[in-house]
Every structure is written in structure tokens, then in C-alpha cells.
Amino acid sequence: MKHCCVIGGAGFLGSHVVEALTARGRRVTVVGRSPFARNSLPPGVRYISGNYGETHFLLETLKGVDEIINLSYSTVPSTSFDDPVQDILANLPAAVGLFDAASSLRIKRVIIVSSGGTVYGPAQKIPILEEHPTNPISPYGVTKLAIEKYGQMYMKLKDLPIVTVRPSNAFGERQKPFAGQGFVATAMASVLRKQEIFLYGRSGTVRDYVHVTDVATGIVAALDSGKLGAIYNIGSGEGRSNSEVLDAIHPLAQAAGLEPRVTILPARQFDVEVNTLDSRKLSQDTGWKAKVPFQVGIERTWNWFMNTFQQERMQKAS
């Protein structure tokens, strides 16, 4: 039985990746910062609380591990602008330390989870192929790309067996709203709380929204069957503007007696206008395909937010 360590595996995307791994019969260890996160993980998953940037902790944790998926990242695109230096310090040293430790322990495969939404920068052609120039216009994207480059360097110099994935905009159940990324979650939570939803520009930006379970299975497909050294997009190839996402949410909100409140603000200079990803390479190499249609994913996500919101109200009332 293969033993996979998922760093950051208790978060939104990570928890779905862990479920996909356990469904395939893997033994899984999750590393996270919160001592309480173990409660959100499937039975049988080992959880270790600690800072993976500490070398001694990392080496002890990785003993007996065959594979690593690194989902840990301490910042989001919006906060990276507030403090670009902190974006580097909070993420790059720990990632490079992981590559160094994995090289010394002869780990069989390391999955680098990068960002298909930020590393490319302004698109020259849609949908974006992996060979597209990488000219990120956010500190977040620059640091993500730097981590990719360090991984490639360790593969060349120390035979580190890496595979890089660049997911598009994941959405779905368990995503936290108001966290600086995740328009679908923030929009739904805003509707339920009767708060304003902000669009930057008349229709907002266009993004490639993929249900989180499809992103998770794409990451595991790259782990199982991806070619060493390869870079894979994980997306649908279809773009939707923020306003189109709201159009999909609108009838669900109306059925619950709610009406979205939208405020249009000027477009932001640092937002890439359009980003959609071509994932044919991942499909060809691994057989992966997205299975959750966008509208089905929206309905599942809305139902989860509705139930969560109702439970929170009941707890407050009691």
C-alpha cells in the first residue's frame, strides 16, 4: 500500500484530495497547522499538526512516506499585493526545504500544486496550453512560478521525481467564503447573509470554474499516471464571467426567497481579464476527465451552503 503525505490536506481542496486518495486505497498522512483539523478528515487518515518549514519536523514526518502532494500555501492573491515580501517568505523557503528533504529521503513522487489562474498572466490565446508564456502579474503568481522552477532544478540536479499541476478555479462544498479567493463561495455566502456582492468591471473577470472533486481527481491522476517532469493544467476549457456565475446562482437564491445584491466597481488593474485552461495533456497522459457539469456543481455547492447557514442559525438561536 502506497503511503502519501498531503501537506495542507485539511483545507478546502486538500480534504477532497485526501478523500480521492483514500478511495483508491492509499494510506494517507496529512500535515497541517491547526491542532483541530483532524476532525474533518476521513477515518483512518493520520493527522500531524506542525510547521512543515521546520527541517527536523519534516524529516520525521516523511519517514516511511512514498509520495508527497504539497497543497500548503499561506497567502492568497489579494494579500500578496499587500505584502509581496511576506508572500515570498511565507511560502518559498518551506517549499524549497521540502524539495531538499524529499531528495535526501528518495521519495518516489512529489506533486507540486501550482496555480493555473495566476502563473500565466494575461492570456495570449484561449484556452491556455501549458506551453503558454508565464508572465504573472501578481506576487502570488510569481512565487508559485518560483516554486515550480525550484522543483525543476531539484529534478535536474538531484533526480527529484516531480510532477506539477496548475489547477484553475476550484469551487464546491466546504470552501470558505471571504478568504480573498473563491468567487462562488463568497457570492453564495453573501446572498445568504444578505450582503453586497462586488463585481470589478461590468461583468467581472472570466475564469475557468471546475468543481473541487474534479480538481482533486486531476491531482491524483497526475500522481498515479503523470509523466515525471511534466506540467499539467486542470480545467474545463470553458470561461464564465462573474456575472454569468451570478446568473446560475440567481434562480437558486430566488427559490429560497433571496435576491442577490450586486455592486459594480471599476475594473482592477491587477486582474487578468480572461483565464481558461486547456487540459487535454492531462487527459491524454492519465485518462482524467472532469465529471461534474458546472450547473450541477453550482447546485451541490448552493445546497451545502444553505444547510451550513441554517445549522449556524440554529446553533446561534440555541
Secondary structure, DSSP 8 states (H G I E B T S, - for coil): --EEEEETTTSHHHHHHHHHHHHTT-EEEEEES-TTGGGGS-TT-EEEES-TTSHHHHHHHTTT--EEEE---S--HHHHHH-HHHHHHHHHHHHHHHHHHHHHHT-SEEEEE--TTTSS-S-SSSSB-TTS-----SHHHHHHHHHHHHHHHHHHHH---EEEEEE-EEE-TT--SSSSS-HHHHHHHHHHTT-EEEEESSS--EE-EEEHHHHHHHHHHHHHH--TT-EEEES-S--EEHHHHHHHHHHHHHHTT---EEEEE---TTS-SEE-B--HHHHHHH-----S-HHHHHHHHHHHHHHHHHHHHHHHH-
